[in-house]
Amino acid sequence: QLSYKQQFSKWKLSWRGKLQSSYRNENSGDYKVNPKYYYKNKFQINYKITNSRFEPFLSSEFYYSLNDLEKNKIDKTRTSLGFDYVLSPKASIEFFGRMDKDVQVKNPLTLYSVGIFYKYEF
């Protein structure tokens, strides 16, 4: 995993790239490739509101298939909108809504979810 962050006054831009390998139980589904390899790129923008514990953000992530039998391509996107509630300089709670969307596939699926994370930086 590689990442980069850049602060511009109240704005923070970040990028993360990572390789992912997913192994699947071939007895419970119809899989063309096992394991499935992805290269994932995530871009995020955060805004620090003056005199507030809230930091809204927007992120978008692209899943690039590395071992597809037909052709390697972006076949999934993930978009999130939410905010961090800062508890201390090292701890925060993240609230978000997310949309996962299949692209460039025969039967695309779109999933919507909401989530909460507790984050602590060491």
C-alpha positions as CSV (number, residue, x, y, z in Angstrom):
1,Q,0.0,0.0,0.0
2,L,1.2,3.5,-0.9
3,S,-0.3,6.8,0.2
4,Y,0.2,10.5,-0.1
5,K,-1.4,13.4,1.7
6,Q,-1.2,17.2,1.0
7,Q,-2.6,19.9,3.2
8,F,-3.7,23.2,1.6
9,S,-5.0,25.6,4.3
10,K,-8.4,24.0,5.3
11,W,-8.3,21.4,2.5
12,K,-6.6,18.0,2.6
13,L,-6.1,15.9,-0.5
14,S,-5.1,12.3,-0.3
15,W,-4.4,9.3,-2.5
16,R,-4.0,5.7,-1.7
17,G,-3.0,2.9,-4.0
18,K,-2.9,-0.8,-3.0
19,L,-2.9,-4.3,-4.3
20,Q,-5.7,-6.6,-3.1
21,S,-6.0,-10.4,-3.5
22,S,-9.4,-12.1,-2.8
23,Y,-9.7,-15.8,-2.4
24,R,-13.2,-17.3,-2.9
25,N,-14.9,-20.5,-2.0
26,E,-15.4,-22.1,-5.4
27,N,-18.2,-24.4,-4.0
28,S,-20.5,-21.4,-3.2
29,G,-20.4,-19.5,-6.4
30,D,-19.5,-19.3,-10.1
31,Y,-16.1,-17.7,-10.3
32,K,-14.1,-17.2,-13.4
33,V,-10.8,-16.4,-11.6
34,N,-9.7,-17.4,-8.2
35,P,-7.9,-15.6,-6.6
36,K,-9.0,-12.2,-7.9
37,Y,-6.4,-9.5,-8.0
38,Y,-7.2,-5.8,-7.9
39,Y,-5.2,-2.6,-8.0
40,K,-7.2,0.0,-6.1
41,N,-6.8,3.8,-6.3
42,K,-8.6,6.0,-3.8
43,F,-8.8,9.8,-4.0
44,Q,-10.2,11.8,-1.1
45,I,-10.8,15.5,-0.3
46,N,-11.4,16.7,3.3
47,Y,-12.4,20.2,4.6
48,K,-11.6,21.4,8.1
49,I,-14.4,23.7,9.3
50,T,-13.0,26.5,11.5
51,N,-13.9,26.1,15.2
52,S,-15.7,22.9,14.6
53,R,-15.1,19.2,15.3
54,F,-16.7,18.2,12.0
55,E,-14.6,17.5,8.9
56,P,-16.7,16.6,5.8
57,F,-15.1,14.5,3.1
58,L,-15.8,13.0,-0.4
59,S,-13.9,10.0,-1.7
60,S,-13.9,7.9,-4.8
61,E,-12.1,4.6,-5.3
62,F,-11.5,2.6,-8.6
63,Y,-11.0,-1.1,-8.7
64,Y,-8.8,-2.2,-11.6
65,S,-8.8,-5.9,-12.3
66,L,-5.4,-7.4,-12.8
67,N,-6.2,-10.9,-13.9
68,D,-9.5,-10.9,-15.7
69,L,-9.8,-13.7,-18.3
70,E,-11.3,-11.3,-20.9
71,K,-9.4,-8.1,-20.4
72,N,-8.1,-6.1,-17.4
73,K,-10.3,-3.1,-16.7
74,I,-11.9,-0.9,-14.0
75,D,-14.9,-3.0,-13.1
76,K,-16.0,-1.4,-9.8
77,T,-16.2,2.0,-8.3
78,R,-16.8,3.1,-4.7
79,T,-17.9,6.6,-3.8
80,S,-18.3,7.8,-0.2
81,L,-19.6,11.0,1.4
82,G,-19.4,11.7,5.1
83,F,-17.7,13.5,7.9
84,D,-15.3,12.9,10.7
85,Y,-16.2,14.0,14.2
86,V,-12.9,14.8,15.9
87,L,-12.6,13.6,19.5
88,S,-9.0,14.5,20.1
89,P,-5.9,15.1,17.9
90,K,-5.5,11.3,17.5
91,A,-9.1,10.0,17.7
92,S,-12.2,10.6,15.6
93,I,-15.4,8.9,14.6
94,E,-16.3,8.7,10.9
95,F,-19.9,8.6,9.6
96,F,-20.5,8.0,5.9
97,G,-22.8,6.9,3.2
98,R,-21.3,4.7,0.4
99,M,-22.2,3.6,-3.1
100,D,-20.5,0.5,-4.6
101,K,-21.2,0.2,-8.3
102,D,-20.1,-2.4,-10.8
103,V,-19.1,-1.0,-14.2
104,Q,-18.2,-2.6,-17.6
105,V,-19.8,-6.0,-16.6
106,K,-22.8,-7.9,-17.9
107,N,-25.1,-7.6,-14.9
108,P,-24.0,-4.5,-12.9
109,L,-24.9,-4.3,-9.3
110,T,-25.2,-1.1,-7.2
111,L,-25.0,-1.4,-3.4
112,Y,-25.8,1.5,-0.9
113,S,-24.6,1.4,2.6
114,V,-24.0,3.6,5.7
115,G,-21.2,3.1,8.2
116,I,-19.5,4.3,11.3
117,F,-15.7,3.9,12.1
118,Y,-13.7,4.7,15.1
119,K,-10.3,5.9,14.1
120,Y,-7.2,6.2,16.3
121,E,-3.8,7.2,15.1
122,F,-0.7,5.9,16.9
